Amino acid sequence: MKAQSVIRQNRVLPTGEIVAIAGRGLFTGNRGILHDEHRQLGRPRWRHPHWIICALSYKAVRRQVMSPGTWTELFFLDEAVALAAGHRPCALCRRPAYEAFRDGWQAETGIRPSAIAMDRALHAARLGKGGEQRRHRADWVSLPPGAFVWYQGAAWLVSADQLRRYSPSGYDATGSRPENGRAEVMTPAPTLAVLRAGYQPVLHPTA
């Protein structure tokens, strides 16, 4: 009989929560070393402010997931989910995406940011006092494609003219995008500005 693969607690939701579910998604990334020698997550959900989005493969480097003493591999359905959770593109394995993200940041602020400056701003924008996701309000009409909102008790991806409901295996429903009022936005405010400037995240095929 074939042994069942172990499902690790390393999948990140748009809320920023880290859960144990099957499937890796399109991207990996990290927030530091979050697991112990038994490959179990401890209480901390981050070890440093540098939350990045990485490619699943890089220069034929092979890693054993959650190896003791190394950074905890986290996985995201797609880049929009990772951005909503508060991560940004890695400068090493995703250099073109990283520079495009910086381009958007510079277009909105007038300053070419360092990775440290972006991480400092993102860390302040993504976390509330208890470590929960910090959300903010914005007009529905101002939301760019690629943003995430909390709407009717679920996380939804914003597209040009619709909403797409998130599920761990893909987007499973569409809905009308409201034309008036204000939305509860999950994507951190600095990242939302980068999306407005034209940054285009890589989306899951179901989007």
C-alpha positions, 0 to 999 in steps of 0.5 A: 500500500502506498504511504499517504503524504503528510500534509504540513501546516504551511499553506497561507490564506488571503487572511494571512493565516497558515493552515494545513491543507493539501496542495501547494499552489503557484508560489512559495515564500517565507517569514523566517523559521516558524517550525520546530525539529518535528516540522510543526509550527510553533506559536510565532507566525513570523520571525522577521519583517521580510515576508517574501514570495518565491518561485517554486524552483530556482536554479535546480536547488532542491529543499526538503520542506520544513528541514530543521533549522532552515526557513519555513516554506510557505505556499500560496494559491497564487501571487494575489493571495500572497500579496493580500497576506502581506508578502512581496516578490523576492529580489533573488529568485523573482528579480523581474517581479521584484523590480516591477513591484519597486517600479509601482512603489516608486510611481506612487511615492516618488521614491525608489525603495529598498527592500528594507524600506518596503518591508518596514512599511508592509509590516506596519500595514499588514498586522494589527495589535494581536497579530491579526490581519489589518484591513482598511477601507477603500472605494469600490471604484478605486480598487485595482485588479489583483486586490483582495476584499472581505465581502459577504463573509468570504475573501474575494479577488477583484478583477476589472468588472467582477469578484472571484471567490477564493477557495484553497483549490482555486476561485470557485464562484464569481460575483458582481462588483459593487459600483458604490460604497466602500470595500473592506480591503485585505491587501495592505495599503502600500501593496494596493497602491502598487497594484494601482500603479499597474503591477500585475500579479500572477493569478491561478488559472481558475481566475 
